[in-house]
Amino acid sequence: MKTPLKLSTFQIGSPVKRGQGLRIGTTRRPPRGVPKARYKRDGYFDVWLPAIAPSAELLSRLKRRDADDPEVLKKFFDTNERELLATAEGRQTIEFLAQVAARTTISIGCFCEAESRCHRSRLYKIIQRHAPRLKAQPKRKAA
């Protein structure tokens, strides 16, 4: 059985909500024209982690296609997951986030308005799949 994670998603730029914990920006590029010192203060995110964002090439390909087409989105999500898990850095980052979310609340965010069309929806599922396994509690001997 897997450990339940304290994991949620958010749209970057939306007001901070109670219980979101550490807000992690998962975008390829940081907010335009916003100094790093203002990311947290202005409610964008607490930390920016582009290592788990879709590649620039993949985003470019998506922009040339019809992102409203479910088949295009599925291919985008599948390719993004393959790219992410193809490298040790990507796998280790996902494992790290799953371990952190097993212990404390974190939220992953992107600029996209519609979560169903955003990589954060798939990223959420990927992190969930990497949740640590619960260890069986040792049986106590009767005294």
C-alpha positions in Angstrom: 0.0 0.0 0.0 1.3 3.5 -0.9 1.6 6.4 1.5 -1.1 9.0 1.0 0.5 12.2 -0.3 -0.2 15.8 0.9 -0.1 17.0 -2.7 -2.3 19.5 -4.6 -2.1 21.7 -7.7 -2.6 25.5 -8.2 -2.6 28.1 -11.0 0.4 30.4 -10.7 -0.8 33.9 -10.0 -3.8 32.7 -8.1 -4.1 33.8 -4.4 -2.5 31.5 -1.9 -5.0 29.2 -0.3 -4.8 27.8 3.2 -3.3 24.3 3.3 -1.3 24.5 0.0 2.0 24.2 1.8 5.1 24.8 -0.2 4.0 26.1 -3.6 6.3 24.8 -6.4 6.3 26.5 -9.8 6.7 23.8 -12.5 7.1 26.0 -15.6 9.9 26.1 -18.2 10.2 29.8 -17.9 9.7 32.1 -14.8 7.0 34.8 -14.8 8.0 37.5 -17.3 9.1 40.8 -15.8 8.9 39.6 -12.2 12.1 39.8 -10.1 13.0 36.6 -8.3 12.6 38.4 -5.0 8.9 38.9 -5.7 8.0 35.3 -6.7 6.9 34.4 -3.1 5.8 37.9 -2.0 3.5 38.3 -4.9 2.0 34.8 -4.5 3.5 33.2 -7.7 5.2 30.3 -5.9 7.7 29.7 -3.1 10.3 27.9 -5.3 10.7 27.5 -9.1 11.6 24.0 -10.3 11.9 24.0 -14.1 13.5 20.5 -14.0 10.0 19.0 -14.0 8.5 21.3 -16.6 7.9 20.1 -20.2 10.8 20.7 -22.5 11.0 23.8 -24.6 10.9 21.7 -27.7 7.7 19.8 -26.6 6.0 23.1 -25.7 6.9 24.5 -29.1 5.4 21.5 -30.8 2.2 21.8 -28.8 1.8 25.5 -29.7 1.9 24.5 -33.4 -0.9 22.0 -32.9 -4.6 22.2 -31.8 -4.3 22.0 -28.0 -8.1 21.6 -27.8 -7.9 18.2 -29.6 -7.9 15.4 -26.9 -5.6 13.3 -29.1 -3.0 16.1 -29.3 -3.2 16.6 -25.5 -2.8 12.9 -24.8 0.3 12.8 -27.0 1.7 15.9 -25.3 1.1 14.4 -21.8 2.5 11.0 -22.8 5.6 12.5 -24.4 6.1 14.8 -21.4 6.0 11.9 -19.0 8.4 9.9 -21.1 10.9 12.8 -21.3 10.6 13.4 -17.6 11.2 9.8 -16.6 13.9 9.2 -19.2 16.6 11.0 -17.2 18.0 10.2 -13.8 17.5 13.9 -12.9 13.8 13.7 -13.8 13.2 10.4 -12.0 15.1 11.6 -8.9 13.2 14.8 -8.8 9.9 13.0 -8.9 11.0 10.6 -6.2 12.1 13.5 -4.1 8.8 15.3 -4.5 6.9 12.1 -3.6 9.0 11.7 -0.5 8.5 15.3 0.5 4.7 15.1 -0.1 4.5 12.0 2.1 5.8 14.1 5.0 4.6 17.7 4.4 2.1 19.5 2.2 3.2 20.7 -1.3 1.4 22.1 -4.3 2.6 22.1 -7.9 1.6 24.9 -10.2 1.7 26.3 -13.7 0.3 29.3 -15.5 -2.4 27.4 -17.4 -5.9 28.3 -16.5 -7.5 24.9 -17.4 -5.9 22.2 -15.3 -7.3 19.5 -17.5 -5.2 20.9 -20.4 -2.1 21.5 -18.3 0.9 19.3 -17.6 0.4 19.8 -13.8 -2.6 17.4 -14.0 -0.3 14.6 -15.3 2.6 15.6 -13.1 0.2 15.2 -10.1 -0.5 11.6 -11.2 3.2 10.8 -11.9 4.2 12.0 -8.4 1.3 10.0 -6.9 2.5 6.8 -8.6 5.9 7.4 -7.0 4.5 7.6 -3.5 6.6 5.6 -1.0 5.2 2.3 0.1 3.9 2.0 3.6 6.0 -0.3 5.7 4.2 -3.0 7.6 4.1 -2.2 11.3 5.9 -4.9 13.3 3.6 -7.1 15.3 3.9 -6.6 19.0 4.3 -9.6 21.2 1.8 -10.1 24.0 3.2 -9.4 27.4 
